[in-house]
């Protein structure tokens, strides 16, 4: 569900409770809800329906949509992976200020041929068949 709709729903519920307590009709609210469109998940999926992610964490191997990106190209999915092996928040602050390491989010791009599941399985886009096929080169 998109963020705007999640923020709007509590307000609509409060208005509906208020309307119901006064005996007023809920028709206008129901009509408004009927016009709300929910953003669908357009991320690529495996043939079995698992969501695919554009990057893979170099530490734990999981697929990721957002995370740390370092100058050497390493991608790390979480603080637990990033601040392991003795790397400190002070060192990160220094590297962030230098522009060599930062948190980012990746959008899905049709040009990417490799994608990863949350569990780290790699899939390759097969143009001829128009499907994602699990890579055998892991």
C-alpha positions as CSV (number, residue, x, y, z in Angstrom):
1,X,0.0,0.0,0.0
2,X,1.5,3.4,-0.9
3,X,2.6,5.8,1.9
4,X,0.0,8.4,1.1
5,X,-2.9,6.0,1.4
6,X,-1.5,4.6,4.7
7,X,-1.4,8.2,6.1
8,X,-4.9,8.9,4.8
9,X,-6.7,5.8,6.2
10,X,-6.6,6.8,9.9
11,X,-8.1,10.2,9.0
12,X,-10.9,8.5,7.0
13,X,-11.6,6.1,9.8
14,X,-11.9,9.0,12.3
15,X,-14.3,10.8,9.9
16,X,-16.3,7.6,9.5
17,X,-16.6,7.1,13.3
18,X,-17.7,10.7,13.6
19,X,-20.2,10.4,10.9
20,X,-21.6,7.1,12.3
21,X,-21.9,8.5,15.8
22,X,-24.1,11.4,14.6
23,X,-26.2,9.0,12.5
24,X,-25.0,10.6,9.3
25,X,-24.6,8.6,6.1
26,X,-21.3,7.0,5.3
27,X,-22.1,7.1,1.6
28,X,-19.8,10.1,0.9
29,X,-16.8,8.4,2.6
30,X,-17.5,5.1,0.9
31,X,-17.7,6.9,-2.5
32,X,-14.3,8.6,-1.8
33,X,-12.7,5.3,-0.8
34,X,-13.9,3.8,-4.0
35,X,-11.9,6.4,-6.0
36,X,-8.6,5.7,-4.2
37,X,-6.2,3.7,-6.3
38,X,-3.6,1.6,-4.6
39,X,-0.2,1.5,-6.1
40,X,0.6,-2.1,-7.1
41,X,3.9,-3.7,-6.6
42,X,5.6,-3.6,-10.0
43,X,9.0,-5.1,-8.9
44,X,10.2,-8.1,-10.9
45,X,9.4,-11.5,-9.4
46,X,10.7,-15.0,-9.9
47,X,8.4,-17.5,-11.7
48,X,7.3,-18.7,-8.2
49,X,6.4,-15.1,-7.1
50,X,9.4,-14.1,-5.0
51,X,10.3,-10.5,-5.2
52,X,13.7,-9.7,-6.9
53,X,16.0,-7.0,-5.7
54,X,18.5,-5.0,-7.7
55,X,21.5,-5.5,-5.4
56,X,23.0,-8.1,-3.2
57,X,24.7,-7.6,0.2
58,X,28.3,-8.6,0.1
59,X,28.3,-9.6,3.7
60,X,25.1,-11.8,4.2
61,X,24.2,-12.4,0.6
62,X,20.6,-11.2,0.8
63,X,18.9,-9.3,-2.0
64,X,18.4,-5.6,-1.2
65,X,16.5,-2.6,-2.5
66,X,18.3,-0.1,-0.2
67,X,21.5,-0.1,1.8
68,X,25.1,1.2,2.0
69,X,27.1,1.8,-1.1
70,X,30.9,2.1,-0.8
71,X,33.4,3.6,-3.1
72,X,34.8,0.1,-4.0
73,X,31.3,-0.9,-5.1
74,X,30.5,-3.0,-2.1
75,X,26.8,-3.0,-1.1
76,X,25.7,-3.8,2.4
77,X,22.0,-4.2,3.5
78,X,22.0,-3.2,7.1
79,X,23.9,-1.7,10.1
80,X,24.5,-5.2,11.3
81,X,26.4,-6.0,8.0
82,X,27.9,-2.6,7.6
83,X,29.3,-2.1,11.1
84,X,30.9,-5.5,11.4
85,X,34.6,-6.4,11.4
86,X,35.4,-3.3,13.6
87,X,34.2,-0.6,11.3
88,X,32.8,2.2,13.5
89,X,30.2,4.9,13.1
90,X,32.9,7.5,13.4
91,X,34.8,6.0,10.5
92,X,31.5,5.9,8.5
93,X,30.9,9.6,9.3
94,X,34.4,10.4,8.0
95,X,33.8,8.3,4.8
96,X,30.3,9.8,4.3
97,X,31.8,13.3,4.5
98,X,34.4,12.3,1.9
99,X,31.6,11.0,-0.3
100,X,33.1,7.5,-0.3
101,X,30.3,5.7,1.5
102,X,26.6,6.4,1.9
103,X,23.1,4.9,2.3
104,X,21.0,4.8,-0.8
105,X,18.0,3.2,-2.5
106,X,18.1,1.5,-5.9
107,X,15.2,1.7,-8.3
108,X,14.5,-1.3,-10.5
109,X,15.9,-0.7,-14.0
110,X,15.0,-2.8,-17.0
111,X,18.7,-2.8,-18.0
112,X,19.8,-4.9,-15.1
113,X,20.2,-8.5,-16.1
114,X,20.8,-9.9,-12.6
115,X,18.5,-9.7,-9.6
116,X,18.5,-11.4,-6.2
117,X,15.8,-12.8,-3.9
118,X,15.7,-11.9,-0.2
119,X,17.5,-15.2,0.5
120,X,20.2,-14.3,-2.0
121,X,19.4,-16.6,-4.9
122,X,20.5,-15.0,-8.2
123,X,18.2,-14.8,-11.2
124,X,19.0,-13.8,-14.7
125,X,16.6,-12.2,-17.2
126,X,16.1,-14.5,-20.2
127,X,15.1,-12.2,-23.1
128,X,14.0,-15.0,-25.4
129,X,11.5,-16.4,-23.0
130,X,10.7,-13.2,-21.1
131,X,11.2,-14.8,-17.7
132,X,13.6,-14.7,-14.8
133,X,15.6,-17.9,-14.5
134,X,17.7,-18.9,-11.5
135,X,21.4,-18.6,-12.2
136,X,23.4,-21.9,-12.0
137,X,26.7,-20.0,-11.5
138,X,26.4,-19.2,-7.8
